[in-house]
Amino acid sequence: MARHLITSALPYINGIKHLGNLVGSQLPADLFARYLRGRGHEVMFICATDEHGTPAELAAAKTGEPVAEYCARMHAEQARLAEGFGLSFDHYGRSSSPQNHRLTQHFAGRLDQAGLIREVSEKQVYSNADGRFLPDRYIEGTCPNCGYDKARGDQCENCTKQLDPTDLIDPRSAISGSTDLEVRETKHLYLRQSAIKDRIAAWIDSKTDWPVLTTSIARKWLFDGDGLQDRGITRDLDWGIPVRKGDEPWPGMEGKVFYVWFDAPIEYIAATAEWAEAHDGDWQRWWRTEKGADDVTYTQFMGKDNVPFHTLSFPVTIMGAAEDWKLVDYIKSFNYLNYQGGQFSTSQGRGVFMDDALSLLPADYWRWWLLSHAPESGDSEFTWENFQQSVNKDLADVLGNFVSRITKFCRSKFGETVPEGGEWGEAEQQLADQLVTRIRAYEGFMDRIEIRKAAAELRAIWVLGNEYLQSAAPWATFKDHPQTAAMQVRLGLNLIALYATLSRPFIPFAADELQAAMNSSADWPDDVGAALTALPPGHAFTVPQNLFAKITDEQREEWQERFAGARG
């Protein structure tokens, strides 16, 4: 048994997330966590809401709530939706937690002791219309690098180039749209990333197994233009973690808070500490190498826009603290999921959001489509036609149809117990051999987190059962050879139990339903032959209800019109 630490990029607190957000981090992280648990490994799966920064303040102001109350309410809502999608976090924390306050201030103090923090008097954009300094993210304008007209003051989403607000062409306030901006002087703390550039570069170069998407973005930030730049880690805001050197005040930084992108990754550690307090556990064995974390494999999941902070800024924080902290072993990054020829848009309500998705169909429908179309090698696109086709063909026609045919036939001819009689022949042994090959390939893809390939292999495993059933035709065999038909049905019922185990990472709710129907709690099929005979003659089962309903053309057309961009 190995030990695996898994973290998903933290969803921001300001509203319900859309399906593009879901497939970019949390859902694939859950797939991997469920798979590893199924293989018998010890897993700590951590996520949390990212609650600091201007967007939280603005979202709270819009609803008329104090920001702390708004964040508490939205955390509960996001946790409810995560549960609805079957996201199996060991803990779903909050970056506003006391644990994160303490750890963020601790890291800042350690970095200062190491000479990796410098105080900078800088000119920052002040919006007269808004009456406040504008954080980098809340200044918009045209990117000087690629010409994108909605670039933010910290980074261009289009070309991912790191920016300063003063780099933007025709800057404006993202809050009010006002161009009545002026530059005022203020003091801030900077993380001296440039001082560790060579160490970070060598570390990135050592990660030869990482996705090209991950390493290419990291190298771009490391070497393009002037290379890795020092990064501001404080902001002139009210809501956030107060700037302190560990337990001590930080002279000159009164009234300032740490930048949200400094404290958010530290919340991975803090959320594990939150879990430890709630479960009387030991968080340090997951994060401190001198406390046992040296035998942990740590995997992070995120969208490509989060890669720079996880390959550079957070590792600089961890390395620079000069303590025995666990560094990430593998970063699985994703491209974007687009929607119907454009982009998902939270502000415009364009696309399908997590709450709406669950109101339409059970979570497994969405999980299967999103994971089997995960944007790994390039951007993917959600279309209602493709979604309908995938659900109807893969889930209803292949898996659902197999389960329905074999269980209903058995009930009609043998009752609701596994029938006895008959021995395997050449066809059954051939099926078993094919399953061994397919299952080992499936495991390989899952081990390497090649999600689309794993989904295709799982579907191929389902198809094998259908092909066997069609060829064996127990309904025809039963007329002259009822004992042979009994054996074929027995094998089919065992296949259902096998499918439940293999499919759980992708479609956990259907897997639970199948295991309950088969009265089975099968372990991972390391021995495929044993798995195909695990349900003995006389074993009771029930016929599950229709596992997956097909999506009609009328439903598809209605949903396509409904989610074109009018979310209230």
N, C-alpha and C positions, 0 to 999 in steps of 0.2 A: 504494500500500500504506500503510495506517495502522497505528499502534502502539496496542495495547490491553493494559492491565493489568487483570486480573480476580482478585478475591479472594473466597473463600467464608468465611463465618463458621467459626471454628475449632470442630471437634467436641471435646467435653470427653473427657478421658482415661479416665473411670471406667466403662469397659464398652463393649460393642458397641452401636452406635446402631440405632434402629428406623427404619422406612421414613418416618415423619413427620419425623425429623431429616434424613434423606437428601434428601427433596424440598424441604425448607425452605431449603437453601443449596447444598450441594455438587453435586447433580445438575443443577439449572438452570444453575449456573455452568459446569458441564462442557458442557452443551448449547450455551451461548453461545460458549464457547471453541472448541469443535469447528466451529461454524458460521463463526466469523470466520476460523479457519485455512483452512477450505474455500474462503472467498472470497479467500484469498491474503494476509491481513493478518498482521502480526507480533504474536504473542500471548505474554504472560507470565501464566500461570495458577498462582496460589499458594494453598496451604492449609497447615495444620499442626495438630498436636494441641495443645490447651489443657491444660497439665499442672500448673498451680499451684493452690493453695487447699486448703481443708479437705476437699472431696470426694475429692481424690486421696489425701490422707493416710488418710482413713477406708477407702477402697477397698483400699489397700495393707495396712492393718492387718487387714482382713477375710481377706485371702489369706495373711497372715503374711510378706509380702515387705517389704524396705526400699522406701520410696516411689520412690526413683530407679530401682530395678530393676523395680518394677511399671510405672512409666511407660514405660520402655524396651520392656518386653514388650508393653504395650498399644499403643504406637505402631506396633510391627511388625505387630501384629494388625490395627489399623485401616488401615494402609497396604496390607496384603494384601487386605482386603475392598474398599477403594477401587479397587484394581487389578481385582478381580473384577467390579466394577460398571462398569469401563471409564472411571473418572474420570481424565481425561488431564492431571493436574497436571504442570506443569513442575518443581515441587518440592513435596514434602510434608514440611514441617519440624516443629520441636518448639519450643514456647515456652520450654523449659528450656535452649535452646542458649546457648553462650557469646556468640553474636552478639546474642541478645535481652537477655542480662544487660547487655552493654555499651551497647546502644542505649537500653534503659529507664532505666539510670542516667544516660546522657547527656541524655535528655529531661527527667528530673527536675532535673538541674543547671541546664539552660537555663531551665526554668520558674521555678526559684527565683531565678535572676539577674533574670528579668523581673518579679519581685515577685508571681508567681501561685501561690506555695505559702505557706500559713500553718500554723504549729504550733498545735495545739489540745489543751488538756487536756480530756478528755471522760470521761464516765461510760459504761462499756461493760458489757454483760451478762456475768457470770461464772457458769458452771454448777458448783456444788459437786459434783454427782454425777459430772460429767465431768472435773473438775479442770482447767478451762481457760476462757479467754475464748472466747466464742462469736462467730464472724463473723456478720454480719447474715443471711447466707443460711441459717445453722444455728439460727436462732430462728424458730419458727413460732407462728402465732396467728391470731386473727380480724382481718380487715382493717376498720379503722374507717370506711373509705369505702364499701365495698360489702357487707361482711358475710361475705366468703369465708373459710372456716374453716381454710384451709391457706396463708394468705399468709405470705411470707417477710419477714424483717426488713429487706430492702433494697427489695423491690418486690412488689406483689401481681400474680401471674400472671393473675388474672381481670380486673382493671380497669386494670392496668399502672401504677397510681399509685406514685410513689416514696415509700418509707417509711423511717422509722427504727425500730429494734427496740422502742424505748420507746413507739411509737405503737400497737403490737399489743395487742389485747384478749386476756387469758388466755394470755400467752406461755409457751412450753415449749421445751425443747431438742429440736432435730430429730435429735440424735445418740442420746440416751437416752430422750427423752420426759419427762424430769424437769421439774417446775415449781419445783424448789429452785434458783431463780436469784437472784442479787443483783447490784447495780450497783456496780462498782468504778471507780476513776479510773485512766486511762492516757493517754499522749500519742500523738498521731498527726498526720500531715501531711494537709492538705486542699488540693485543687486549687481555686483561686478561679474557678470557672466563672462565677459571677455577674459578675465583672469584665469578661468578654468577651460577656456576654449580648446586647448590642445588635449586636455584630459577627456573632455566630452567627445571630441572628434575621434580619439583613439577608441573610446568606448563604443561609439556608433559603428566604427569600422569593424569592431569585433563581432557585431551582430549580423553575421553572414546569412542567417536563416530568416531574418525579418522580411516582411513584405517590402517590395520595391517602393510602394507608395509611402511607407513609413520612412525609410532611410533617405529617399530622394528629397522629401520635404525637409527633413532634418539637415541634410547637407546643403540644401538651398539657403537655409537660414544661417548655417555655419560659415559659408564661403562666398555667397553672392555679394557683390558690391563691397561694402566695407566689412563684411563678415559679421560674426556674432556681436551684438551690441549689448551694453549694459541696459538694465531694464528697471523702470520705476516700479516700486512695490508699495507705494503709499498713495492715498488720494484725499482730497478735501471733501469729505462726505461725513454725514452723521451716522449712517447705518453701516456697521461693519465691526471688525475686531480692532479695538483701540491699539495704537502703536505703543509697544512697550519692549524693553530689552529683557525678555524673560519675565521675572517678577518685578523688575525695576522700571521706573518711569524713563522716558526717552526725551531728554531736554530738547526743546525746540520743535517737538512733534505733537505738542498738545492739540487736541481737537481733530487729529487726523486718524484715519483708519488704514489698515493694510488693504492693498489692491486685491480685488476679488480673485484674480488669477494667481496671486501668491498663496492665499489661504485655501482655495478650493481643492487642489491636489493633496494638501496636508490633511484634508478631511477624510481621505481614504484611511489614513492611520487613525485619526480621531474617531471615525465611525466604528472601526474595529474595537477601539477602547470603549465606545458606547455599548457595543455588543457585549464586551467583557463585563461591564458593570451590570447589565441586565441579566446575564446568564452565569455569573460567578465564574467567568472564564479568564484566560490569560492571553491578552492581546499581544504581549511582547514576543511570544513564541512565533508569531507571524511576521513581525516587523524588525526585531532586533536580532542580528546574527549571533551575538554572544549569548542570546537567550534561546536559541534553537532554530531561528529563521534561516540559517545557512542551508538547511535541507528543504526549503520551500521553493517551489517554482511559481513565480509571480507573473501573471498574464494580465495585460490591460486591453480594454476594448474601447474604441472611440472613432468618431468621424474625422475626416482628414483635416478639418479646420482646427481640431484640438491637438494635432500632432506636435506642433512646435513647442507647446508648453510642456508636453509630457516627455519629449525627447531632449529638451534643452533646459528650460527653466526649473522644472521640478527636480530633475537629476542634479542640476547645479545646487539646488537647496539641500538635497540629500548628501551629496558629496562634500559640499562646503561646510556642512555642520560638523564634519570630522568626528562622527560617532558611528556606531555599528548598526546603521540602518540598512534594510533590505532594498536593493535596487531592482527595478523591473527586469525580467528575463526576456519577455516577448511582448511586443505591441502589435495587436491586430487592428489595423485602421481600415476605414471604409470610405468609398466615394459617396456621392450623393444619390438619393432616390428622388427622381423627379416625378411630376404628376401630370399626366394627360398632355404632354407636349410642352409643359412649363415647369415652374418650381412650386413646391409646397410653399404656402405663405401663411404664417401665423397672423400677421397684421391684416391681411386681406381675407382670411378665412377660406383660403383656397386649398382644397385637398381634404383628406380624411384624418380626423383627430381621434385620439385613443378612446375618448368617451363615446363619440359617435359610432366608431367601429364596433364597440361592444354592444351598442344598442341595436345594431343591424344583424350581426351574426356572432356565434360563439368564437372565442379567442383562437381556437385551433385553425379555423379557416384563414385567419389573418396571419398567424404564426407560420403556417405552411407556405403561403404565397411569399411572404416577406423573406423568409430564410432561403427558400428555393430560388429566389431572385435577388439575393443579397448583392449589393453593389461592391463586389470585391475587386475585379480587374478594371472596372470603369463604372461610370454612372449607370444606374438602372432606371427604368421608367415604369411607373404604375399606370396601367390603363384598365378600365373596367372590363373591357373585352378579354384581356389576358387573365385577369383575376377570375372571371367567370369560367373561362376555359380550364384553367388550372384546378380550380376547386372541383368542377364537375368531372373532369377526366381523372385527375390523380386521386382525390379523396373519395368522391362518390363512386365513380365507375371502377376504379382499381381496388382500393382498400375496402371501402364500404360494401361494394358488391360481393367481394369474396367472403367477407364475414357474414353477410346476410344469407348468401346461398348455402354455405356449408352448415350454419347453425339451424336454419329452417328445414333443410333437408334431413338433418340428423333428427330433429324433433319429430318430423313426420314419419320417419321409418324406424327409429331406434329409441325415441324418447329423449329426455333432457339429461342423459348420462352418456359418457364416452363409451361407444360400443366396443365389444370384444370380438376377437376372431380375425383370421387372416394374417399373413406374413408379408413383409416388404418384398417387392420384386425389383426388377432392374430399373423401372421408372422411378421408384421411391428412392433407391440408392443414388440414382443420377441427380434427382432433386436435392438430396442431402449434400452431395458433392458440390453442386452449383451454389448452394447456400453457403457452404464453407468459404468458397472463393469470394462470393459477394460480400459476406459479413466481414471477412478479413480486410477487404478493400474499403468497406464502409468505416471500419475502425481506423484504418490508415488515414483516410481523409479527415475524420473527426480529430484524430491526434494532431494533425497538422493544421487544423482549423480551416480546412478548405470546404467551406459551407455548401456552396452550390454543388460541388462534386459529391459531397456526402448526401445531399438531398436526392440527387439523381440516382445514387447507388441504393438508397433506401427505397425509392420508388421501384427500382429494378428488382429488389427483393420481394416487394409486394407483387410485382408482375409474375414472378416465378410461381407463386401460389396460384394465381389465376390460370396460368398456362397449364400447370399440373391438373388443376380441377377440370379444366376444359378437356384435356386429353384423357384423364382417367374416367370422367363422366360417371361418377358413382350412381347417379339416378338411372343410368342404363345398365350398369354392371349389376345393380341390385336385383334385377329381374331374374337372372340366371345364376349369379354368384354373390349371394348376400354377404358371405363371410369376407370376400374381397372388398366389397363396397364398405363393409364395416371398417376394415383396415384403412381404406382411403379416407373415410370420414374422420377416423381417429387421427390420422396424420394432419388433416385439414384443421381440426380443432387445436391440435398442438401448434400448428403454424400461427393461429390467432394469438395464442399466449406468447409465442416467440415475437410476433409483430408488435405486441404491446410493449415488450421490453425494449426492442430496438427503436421503436418509434417515439418513446417517451420524451427524448430531448426535443423533438420537433413538435409533437402534438400531445402534450401531457394529459389533457383532459380526456381525450379519446382513449389514450392508453390506460388511464385509470378505469374508464368504462369497460374496456375490453378485459382487463384483468379481473374486475368485479364479476363480469358475465362468465368468465372462464373459471372463476373461483381459484385464481392462480396468483402466485407471488414469485414468479420465476426470476432467478438471478441472471446476470449477463451470460449469454451462450458461448462461453469459452469452449465448451464441448457441444458442438451443434447436434451431433447424434443423440446425446442425452437430452438436449432441449426438445427434440422432436418426439420424444417418448415420455416426457415429463408428466403428462396427464394420463394416468393409467385407466384401463377399462373400469367402468363403474363410477368414475369421477363425475360428480354432478356439475352442470353448467346451466345457464339461462340464455335465452336468445335476446341479444341486446336490441334496443329500439333502433330505428333508422339512424345509422351512425352519422352520416353526412347527407343533408338535403341539397339537392341541386339548386343553383341560382337560375331563376327564370330570366328570359329576355326582358320581361316587364320590370322585374326588380332592378336589373342592370341599368335600364334606361332611366328609371326613376332616380336611382342613386347618382348616376352620372350628372343629371341635371341639378340634383340637390346640393352636390358638393363642388359646384363650379366656382364658388367664391362668395357665398353670402352668409357665412357663419355669424350668428348674432353676437 
